[in-house]
Structures are given as C-alpha cells and as structure tokens.
Amino acid sequence: MKKKFALILSIIFALGVFTQCSSNEQPKETKNIKAVVPDGLTAMATAKLMKEKPEVEKGYNIEYSIEKTPENIVSEVLKGETDIAIVPSNVAATQYNKNAGYVIAGTIGWGSFYLVSAKSESSLEQLKGKEIFNIGKGLTPDLITKIVLKEKGYNIESDFNFSYVNGVTELTPAIMAGKANYAVVPEPALSQVLSKKQDTKILMDFNEEWKKAYNSEYGFPQSTLIVKKDLVEQDNKFIQEFLNKLEESCKFASDNNYDLPSYCEEIGVSVNKDMVSKAVEKANIKYVSIKDSYKEYNTYFNKLNDLDPKTIGGKVPDEGVYMEK
C-alpha cells in the first residue's frame, strides 16, 4: 500500500514539474513583416488583404503601407528596407542585378495601358507625325509603347512625337483641357477620362497587342511581387500562406466585389470611390504565381533588354531572380 501511495505521489510530482516547465516556456516572439504597395491599381488589388488583415500564420505581424510615388518604393527595395513589395516589373530585374536580395514570387497585375484619341483619328496609322503624350520618359508606359510600336513596324524615333508629363495628375487634366489629344493612359485614369470626355476613343489595348505579338497567355507583367530571398528560405510556410491570401485579394478585386470601393476608400487608395468599379473592368488584375508566369517574364525582360539594357539594370537577370519555377 505504501509503495502504491509513493508511486502515485511521484507521478503527481512529475506531472506538476512538467506543467510548471510548460508554463514557464517563453512564447514565440512575433516577427514583424513590412509590406509596401504602390497607390492605384496595385492597392486596389490588395485592398481586401490590407483592410481585413487576416492572420496569415501565427507568430507574424504584417505592417502594410501604401506609397504614393514609385520612387519611394524603389528606394526602399534597393536599400533592403522592406520585406515584401509590389514593384514595376523592370524594377524586379534591376534590384536583382544590383544584389538587393529579392526574388520574384508572382504577378498581381498585367498590362493596363491604352492609347486613346480625343480627336477624329481612329487608327494608329492616322497618328503618324502626331504628338503622343505619355507618363515619364523611360518608365513602364513609355517602354511598353515603344516596344509594341516597334514590333508593329513603326520607327519610334521619327514616326511619332512623344511628349512626357510627370504623372496621371498632369496627364488627365491635359486631356480634359484639349492640350493632349493623343495619349497613353493607364487605368484607373482611363476610366476617369472616358467618364468625363465621352468622345475619347481607345485606339489600342497594349496588353492585347503584346499577347498577339509574342504569343503570350497573360500579356506583359506590369506589377510584380518581390520577396526577400532570406524570408523565402527561412519562413517559407508563411510566404506560401501569404501568397494564398494575396491571390484571394486579387480575385476579390477582379470580380469587382460590391465592397471593393469602400475598402479602397478606407485604406487610403487615391482612386475616386466612384471610379473603382469602372477601373477594374480594364485593369487586368490577376494573380499568377511565378512558376506559372516565368516564361512571360523571360519574354518581357528580353524585350526590355533589346530596347535598352539600362531599363533592367544592365542585363537580363538569370533564373535566380525567380522564387521557383
């Protein structure tokens, strides 16, 4: 009887020690992840993610921010100051060639640039010799315009006169005031122009032209998700879960969910709430993982390299730029 009592006491004591040890264990320290997205379509695509802030994985806290100017995001990426970023796709190549330490995880947005005419001209051929306005010399809209027009057999140095403004905040008023009769306009600015200047005609959808020219399934990658390589290697489960949530957010936007305009307004997207639903229709928001789109990137980087190697940091990046294939 004494032996049984002693055995019971020893078991109780052992359980008590185990419980005490368990209670003294330190909880896993929360890891803060910084994610930066540019204003406009990209923020619209990630609105559900930023508004609802779902828990992606226990032990991680994601801090989202919207940058109003692409230059700020580029600076943060090249300095390694953010963990996750959505950038213009040529920047994804440039940062890799500069050893900034990020890899391409996927695409959230495909081409959303359109050539428009606010005059009687209704074909590209009629625009020869005309002044075409665009955003920022050497930026993505300018690069895509020149690649596509060159592919169609035009001399981009002599057939058209290109003029540049600093952004859509300058381009849209110029079209409205009749100062820019022909222009390359991105969404969501296009929806604003079409709603206020209804005689404006769309002459060309650059993404559709890209698909035809290069036998492309999706078109050209406009908005690229890059992730720190160290994060992919050390926190792969978190990254995979984050990508799943991002895909859900993109689908929420592309399906033009009823709540999208209010979500965008609440998180601080600069697009007018009334324009959000219209802009989504031609925005080409679609999440595609890099393993399903790396061929599109190879084409894109090679075409940019042919036009000007400086646009991608001097050379086509090797396959190490991709998170997976």
C-alpha positions in Angstrom: 0.0 0.0 0.0 2.8 2.3 0.9 4.6 1.5 -2.4 1.4 2.4 -4.4 1.0 5.6 -2.5 4.6 6.6 -3.2 4.2 5.8 -6.9 1.1 8.0 -7.1 2.9 10.8 -5.3 5.8 10.5 -7.7 3.5 10.6 -10.8 1.7 13.7 -9.4 5.0 15.4 -8.7 6.3 14.6 -12.2 3.1 16.0 -13.8 3.4 19.1 -11.6 7.0 19.7 -12.7 6.1 19.1 -16.4 3.2 21.6 -16.1 5.4 24.1 -14.4 8.1 23.8 -17.1 5.5 24.2 -19.8 4.0 27.3 -18.2 7.5 28.8 -17.9 8.2 28.4 -21.6 8.5 31.7 -23.4 6.0 32.3 -26.2 7.5 32.7 -29.7 8.4 36.2 -30.4 6.3 37.9 -33.0 8.1 38.6 -36.3 7.2 41.9 -37.9 7.0 41.8 -41.7 6.9 45.1 -43.7 4.9 45.0 -47.0 4.8 48.0 -49.3 2.5 48.5 -52.3 2.1 51.5 -54.7 -1.0 53.5 -54.9 -3.6 52.9 -57.6 -4.4 49.6 -59.2 -2.0 47.7 -57.1 -3.5 49.0 -53.9 -6.9 48.1 -55.3 -5.8 44.6 -55.9 -4.5 44.2 -52.3 -7.4 46.1 -50.7 -9.0 43.1 -49.2 -5.7 42.0 -47.7 -4.9 45.4 -46.2 -8.5 46.1 -45.0 -9.2 42.7 -43.4 -5.6 42.0 -42.3 -6.2 38.2 -41.9 -3.8 36.2 -39.8 -1.5 34.6 -42.3 0.5 32.5 -39.9 0.8 32.5 -36.1 3.8 34.5 -34.9 3.8 37.0 -37.8 2.6 40.6 -37.9 2.4 42.2 -41.3 2.6 46.0 -41.5 1.1 47.2 -44.8 1.7 50.7 -46.3 0.7 52.4 -49.5 3.3 54.5 -51.2 2.1 57.4 -53.4 5.2 57.6 -55.5 7.0 54.6 -57.2 10.4 56.3 -56.5 9.9 55.7 -52.8 9.3 52.0 -53.2 12.3 51.6 -55.5 14.4 53.4 -52.9 13.2 51.1 -50.1 13.8 48.0 -52.1 17.3 48.9 -53.2 18.1 49.7 -49.6 16.5 46.4 -48.4 14.1 48.3 -46.1 11.0 46.3 -46.8 10.4 42.5 -46.7 7.7 42.3 -49.4 7.0 44.8 -52.1 5.0 45.2 -55.3 7.0 47.0 -57.9 7.1 47.8 -61.7 8.3 44.6 -63.3 11.5 46.1 -64.7 12.4 47.1 -61.1 12.3 43.4 -60.2 15.1 42.8 -62.6 17.0 45.9 -61.6 17.1 45.1 -57.9 18.3 41.6 -58.7 21.1 42.9 -60.9 22.1 45.2 -58.1 22.1 42.4 -55.5 19.3 43.9 -53.4 18.3 40.4 -52.2 14.7 39.9 -53.5 13.2 37.2 -55.7 10.0 37.3 -57.9 7.1 35.5 -56.3 4.4 36.3 -58.7 2.4 38.9 -60.6 -0.7 40.7 -59.5 -1.4 42.9 -62.5 -1.0 42.6 -66.2 -0.9 45.4 -68.8 -3.4 48.2 -68.3 -2.2 50.9 -70.7 -4.3 52.2 -73.5 -3.7 54.5 -76.5 -6.5 57.0 -76.8 -7.6 59.7 -79.2 -9.6 62.7 -78.2 -9.9 63.8 -81.9 -11.4 62.3 -85.0 -8.4 60.0 -85.7 -9.5 56.4 -85.2 -6.4 54.4 -86.2 -2.8 54.2 -85.3 -1.7 55.0 -88.8 -3.5 58.3 -88.6 -1.4 59.2 -85.6 1.9 59.3 -87.6 3.5 62.6 -87.1 1.2 63.5 -84.3 2.2 64.3 -80.7 1.5 61.4 -78.3 1.6 62.2 -74.6 2.9 59.6 -72.1 3.9 59.4 -68.5 7.6 59.7 -67.6 10.3 59.0 -70.3 11.8 55.7 -69.6 9.0 54.5 -67.3 6.9 51.4 -68.0 4.2 53.1 -70.1 6.8 54.6 -72.3 8.8 51.4 -72.6 5.8 49.3 -73.5 4.6 51.9 -76.0 7.9 51.9 -77.8 8.3 48.1 -77.8 4.8 47.5 -79.2 5.0 50.2 -81.9 8.4 49.0 -82.9 7.1 45.4 -83.2 4.3 46.8 -85.4 6.9 48.1 -87.8 7.0 51.8 -86.8 10.1 53.9 -86.4 9.8 55.1 -82.8 12.3 57.8 -83.4 10.6 59.5 -86.4 7.1 58.3 -86.9 5.6 59.9 -83.7 6.4 62.8 -81.5 6.4 61.8 -77.9 5.8 64.3 -75.1 6.0 63.4 -71.4 4.3 64.6 -68.2 5.3 63.6 -64.7 2.2 61.5 -63.9 -1.5 60.9 -64.3 -2.2 64.0 -62.2 -0.8 66.0 -65.1 -1.9 63.8 -68.0 -5.6 63.6 -67.2 -6.1 67.4 -66.9 -4.2 67.9 -70.1 -6.5 65.5 -72.0 -9.6 67.1 -70.5 -8.4 70.6 -71.5 -7.7 69.5 -75.0 -3.9 70.0 -74.7 -3.2 66.3 -75.1 -5.3 64.9 -78.0 -3.5 61.6 -78.2 -2.1 59.8 -75.1 -1.1 56.5 -73.5 -3.4 56.4 -70.4 -3.2 53.8 -67.7 -6.1 52.6 -65.6 -7.6 54.0 -63.4 -7.0 57.3 -65.1 -8.6 55.9 -68.3 -11.9 55.4 -66.6 -11.9 59.0 -65.4 -11.1 60.3 -68.9 -13.8 58.2 -70.5 -16.4 59.3 -68.0 -15.7 63.0 -68.4 -14.7 63.2 -72.0 -17.0 60.7 -73.6 -15.9 61.2 -77.2 -12.5 59.8 -76.4 -11.7 56.6 -78.4 -9.5 53.7 -77.4 -7.2 53.0 -80.3 -5.1 50.3 -78.8 -5.0 48.0 -75.8 -1.3 47.4 -75.3 -1.8 44.2 -73.3 -3.8 42.6 -76.1 -1.2 43.7 -78.7 1.5 42.2 -76.5 -0.4 38.9 -76.4 -0.7 38.7 -80.2 2.9 39.8 -80.9 4.6 37.4 -78.5 2.1 34.5 -78.3 1.6 35.4 -74.6 -1.1 33.9 -72.4 -1.4 36.8 -70.0 0.3 39.8 -71.7 3.1 41.7 -70.1 3.7 41.7 -66.3 3.0 45.2 -65.0 3.0 44.7 -61.2 5.4 42.2 -59.7 5.5 40.8 -56.2 9.0 40.5 -54.8 10.0 39.0 -51.5 13.3 39.0 -49.7 15.2 35.8 -50.5 16.1 35.2 -46.9 12.4 35.3 -45.9 11.6 32.7 -48.6 14.3 30.4 -47.3 13.6 30.9 -43.6 9.9 31.4 -43.5 8.6 29.5 -46.5 5.4 28.3 -44.9 4.5 31.9 -44.0 5.3 33.1 -47.6 3.1 30.4 -49.1 0.2 31.3 -46.9 0.7 35.0 -47.7 0.6 34.2 -51.4 -2.7 32.3 -50.9 -4.2 35.4 -49.1 -2.9 37.7 -51.8 -4.5 35.6 -54.5 -7.8 35.8 -52.7 -7.5 39.6 -52.5 -6.8 39.9 -56.2 -9.8 37.7 -57.0 -11.9 39.9 -54.7 -10.8 42.9 -56.8 -11.1 41.4 -60.2 -14.5 40.0 -59.5 -15.5 43.7 -58.8 -16.8 42.8 -55.4 -19.5 45.1 -54.1 -17.4 46.1 -51.1 -14.3 47.0 -53.1 -14.9 50.7 -53.5 -15.4 51.2 -49.7 -12.4 49.0 -49.0 -10.3 51.2 -51.2 -11.5 54.3 -49.6 -10.9 53.0 -46.1 -7.3 52.0 -46.7 -6.5 55.3 -48.4 -6.3 54.4 -52.1 -6.3 57.7 -54.0 -8.7 56.5 -56.8 -12.1 58.2 -56.6 -14.5 55.7 -54.9 -17.0 56.1 -57.8 -14.3 55.2 -60.4 -13.1 52.0 -58.7 -15.6 49.6 -60.2 -15.2 51.0 -63.7 -11.4 50.9 -63.5 -11.4 47.2 -62.5 -13.0 46.3 -65.8 -9.9 47.1 -67.8 -7.3 46.7 -65.1 -6.3 43.1 -65.8 -5.8 42.4 -62.1 -4.9 38.7 -61.9 -2.6 36.9 -59.5 -0.3 34.4 -61.3 2.5 32.6 -59.4 6.0 32.8 -60.8 6.1 29.1 -61.6 3.1 29.7 -64.0 4.4 33.0 -65.4 8.2 32.9 -65.6 8.1 32.4 -69.4 6.2 35.7 -69.6 9.0 37.4 -67.6 11.7 35.9 -69.9 9.9 37.5 -72.8 9.4 40.8 -71.0 13.0 41.1 -69.8 14.4 40.2 -73.2 12.3 42.8 -75.0 13.3 45.5 -72.5 16.9 44.5 -72.9 16.6 44.8 -76.7 15.1 48.3 -76.3 17.6 49.5 -73.6 19.5 47.3 -71.2 19.6 50.1 -68.6 15.9 49.6 -68.0 16.5 46.3 -66.3 19.8 47.1 -64.6 22.1 46.3 -67.5 21.3 42.7 -68.5 18.6 40.1 -68.5 18.6 38.5 -65.0 19.5 34.8 -64.6 17.0 32.3 -63.3 18.0 33.0 -59.7 15.6 36.0 -59.9 12.6 33.6 -59.6 11.4 32.3 -56.3 10.6 29.0 -58.0 10.0 27.5 -61.4 
